[in-house]
Amino acid sequence: MTDQMLFVAIPYAAVLMAVVMTVYRYRNNRFSYSSLSSQLLENNVLSWASVAWHYAILLILIAHVSAAVFPGAWAALQGGQFRLYVIEITGMGLALMAIIGMVLFIWRRLVNPRVRVVTSPGDWVLLVALLAQVVLGFVTAFAYRWGGLWYLHTATPWLESLVRLDPDTSTVAMLPWLVKLHFVGGFLMIALVPFTRLIHALVIPIEYLWRPYRIVVWNRRQALRK
């Protein structure tokens, strides 16, 4: 019964909530689809935190999704011992990088009065939840080595069964509780998307890739000439 709740009810409820509330937010307050950046209030710490967090978490998410969508290719990628070591070390390094970035995000909002005053309770919930999820992922990878391999035989079949609307929890039911919490935490992050700043991930400005260059004229330089 517990496994059905953790690996069937929660995933479906999280995805359904995310989809419904995302559409609702777009229809009623589409201009809130933003990270609500506080860059103008403080940028030095933010720049380091943002680079560390976004690059690391993006690569981690790509690895997780790729293993679920292309299990054959992912298994072939880990076919050699050396490559397995490289993937293991790289993954743990990226997790540490993401943790450092998130700690900097939190520290910045704690010590900077101007940034702290614009931080909502929802922001604190999101920051703590993201940090907990990444720390849990790092601890899982450290405690149960070669996650890139056993992920293919546990999480991938389970996720595929959810997509087919024929949930099968047999491959994840016997996993340690630490791993179970990490899996469930991923879906809880999905549920948080429409209620927090995570919504900005859905409106990545990919049009910048083909948008023409814009010319910026500095009036200051003209003033100095006078």
Number of C-alpha atoms within 10 A of each C-alpha: 5 9 14 13 10 18 22 21 13 17 22 16 14 19 17 14 17 22 15 11 17 20 14 13 16 14 10 10 10 12 9 14 19 16 13 11 11 15 12 7 13 15 13 10 14 19 15 14 23 17 13 20 23 15 14 20 18 13 14 19 11 11 16 17 13 15 20 19 14 12 18 12 12 18 15 9 13 18 12 10 9 10 12 18 13 11 18 19 14 13 21 17 14 20 24 19 20 28 24 16 26 23 16 20 20 17 14 19 20 14 10 12 12 13 17 15 10 13 14 11 9 12 17 13 12 19 18 13 16 18 19 16 21 21 17 19 23 21 17 19 19 13 12 13 12 16 17 20 17 12 17 19 13 18 21 22 20 23 19 15 15 17 11 10 11 11 17 18 20 12 14 20 17 11 12 11 11 14 19 18 15 20 19 17 22 16 19 19 17 18 23 20 22 22 15 20 19 17 21 16 12 12 10 10 9 8 8 9 7 7 8 8 7 6 6 6 8 8 8 8 9 9 8 7 6 5
